[in-house]
Amino acid sequence: MRRIVFSGVFIVLCLLSDVGGVICRLCNLSLPFHGCILDFGTCITKPGQFCKKEIHLRGGIQWYSILGCTETQDDCFKKMTTSSGMLTIYCCFHSLCNF
C-alpha cells in the first residue's frame, strides 16, 4: 500500500513540475454559464506549443469556446471573421491557464 501511495505522489509531482511541457485543459465544447460539456481532461504541450482558448462569438455574444494545446505558435492570438461570427484565439504559457 505504501508503495502505491509513493508512486502516485511521485507521478503527480512529475506532472506538476516543468518536465518539458505545460499542462492545459482539453475541452471540445465549453458553454458560457454551463462549463465544459465535452471534457477530455488535459493535454501536455511539447516545445513550441502553448495552451489555447478559442472563443466563438456571434452578434457580440460568446456562444462556445474550445480549450486545448496549440500545434504551433502561429495559432496564437488571432482574430478571424467567419460566416457564422467571429473567432478569437488566446494563448497562455503556464500550467492550467486556459480555464
Secondary structure, 3 states (H helix, E strand, C coil): CHHHHHHHHHHHHHHHCCCCCCEEEEEEEEECCCEECCEEEEEECCCCCCEEEEEEEECCEEEEEEEEECCCHHHCCEEEEECCEEEEEEEECCCCCCC
